[in-house]
Each structure stands twice: as C-alpha cells, then as structure tokens.
Amino acid sequence: MEEAVLSGLFSQLTSDKIGFAMLATLAGLFVHFGKKVLRDGYEWASYWKTQGVSSLMSIVGSMGSSYALFETGETQMLAFFFIGYAADSLLNKADKVSA
C-alpha cells in the first residue's frame, strides 16, 4: 500500500520540482538566519554556538514538513520557502523561552 502511494507521489512530481522545493525550503531557513545575523549582530560561529541545536532541529523539521506537502501534491515554491522560514523562527523562539 505504501509503495503504491510513494510511487504515485513521485510520478506526479518530477525530480526537478522536488529539488527546487528543497532549495526553496533551505532558502527560507537561510533568509531567516540572515535576518538574525543582520538584526542581532551575530557572527556565523556565535550563532551556531548559541542556537545550533534549534537550527538543526529546524532543518530536520522543515524537511519533514516539506515531505508532508509532497504527499498532498503541493507544488507552490512559496509554501516550501515559508516552511523553512517559519521552522527556524519558531524553534529559535522556543529555544529562548526554554532558556
């Protein structure tokens, strides 16, 4: 059953669309990272020392969310971009609250 669902999923989406969707997700992550660096004055190394765990979790979470969108047949690149941006933002806020 799962194989049929996956084969149907990947037959609908070409490898190009999947690749562009992952790039859009990563672009959203990096735009949020850039905003934090510019606004808060972080440097690359200090950002990863203070928020490395939440940033790694946001990468994993956003890729999982992107996969969930693949299952629904979503192909709008802006949706994938927003997932990456929102995942990093939410997990950084959660990290601040728990600290």
C-alpha positions as CSV (number, residue, x, y, z in Angstrom):
1,M,0.0,0.0,0.0
2,E,2.7,2.5,1.0
3,E,4.8,1.7,-2.1
4,A,1.8,2.5,-4.3
5,V,1.3,5.8,-2.6
6,L,5.0,6.7,-2.9
7,S,5.3,5.7,-6.5
8,G,2.2,7.7,-7.3
9,L,3.6,10.7,-5.4
10,F,6.9,10.6,-7.2
11,S,5.4,10.0,-10.6
12,Q,3.4,13.3,-10.1
13,L,6.4,15.3,-9.1
14,T,9.4,15.3,-11.3
15,S,12.9,15.3,-9.7
16,D,13.3,18.9,-10.8
17,K,10.3,20.0,-8.8
18,I,11.4,18.1,-5.7
19,G,14.9,19.6,-5.9
20,F,13.5,23.1,-6.3
21,A,11.2,22.6,-3.4
22,M,14.1,21.5,-1.2
23,L,16.1,24.5,-2.3
24,A,13.1,26.8,-1.6
25,T,12.9,25.3,1.9
26,L,16.6,25.8,2.5
27,A,16.4,29.3,1.2
28,G,13.7,30.1,3.7
29,L,15.9,28.8,6.5
30,F,18.9,30.9,5.3
31,V,16.8,34.0,4.9
32,H,15.7,33.8,8.5
33,F,19.3,33.1,9.5
34,G,20.5,36.1,7.6
35,K,17.8,38.3,9.3
36,K,19.0,37.1,12.7
37,V,22.6,37.8,11.8
38,L,22.0,41.3,10.5
39,R,19.4,42.3,13.1
40,D,21.1,40.9,16.2
41,G,24.7,41.3,15.1
42,Y,25.6,37.6,15.3
43,E,28.6,36.1,13.5
44,W,28.4,32.7,11.8
45,A,30.2,30.9,14.6
46,S,28.5,32.6,17.5
47,Y,25.1,32.0,16.0
48,W,25.7,28.2,15.7
49,K,27.2,28.1,19.2
50,T,24.1,29.8,20.8
51,Q,21.3,28.4,18.6
52,G,22.8,25.4,16.9
53,V,20.5,22.8,18.3
54,S,17.4,24.7,17.5
55,S,18.7,25.4,14.0
56,L,19.5,21.8,13.3
57,M,16.0,20.8,14.6
58,S,14.5,23.4,12.2
59,I,16.4,21.9,9.2
60,V,15.1,18.4,10.1
61,G,11.6,19.7,10.9
62,S,11.3,21.7,7.7
63,M,12.4,18.8,5.5
64,G,9.8,16.7,7.2
65,S,7.1,19.3,6.7
66,S,8.2,19.6,3.0
67,Y,7.7,15.9,2.6
68,A,4.2,16.2,4.1
69,L,3.5,18.8,1.5
70,F,4.7,16.5,-1.2
71,E,2.1,14.0,-0.1
72,T,-0.6,16.5,-0.6
73,G,0.6,17.3,-4.0
74,E,1.6,20.9,-3.2
75,T,4.0,22.4,-5.7
76,Q,3.9,26.1,-4.9
77,M,7.5,27.1,-4.1
78,L,6.5,29.9,-1.8
79,A,4.8,27.4,0.5
80,F,8.2,25.5,0.8
81,F,10.1,28.7,1.4
82,F,7.6,29.7,4.2
83,I,8.1,26.3,5.8
84,G,11.8,26.8,6.1
85,Y,11.5,30.4,7.3
86,A,8.8,29.6,9.9
87,A,10.5,26.5,11.2
88,D,13.7,28.4,12.0
89,S,11.8,31.2,13.5
90,L,9.5,29.1,15.7
91,L,12.3,26.8,17.0
92,N,14.6,29.8,17.8
93,K,11.7,31.4,19.8
94,A,11.1,28.1,21.6
95,D,14.8,27.8,22.5
96,K,14.7,31.4,24.0
97,V,11.6,30.5,26.1
98,S,13.1,27.3,27.5
99,A,16.4,29.0,28.4
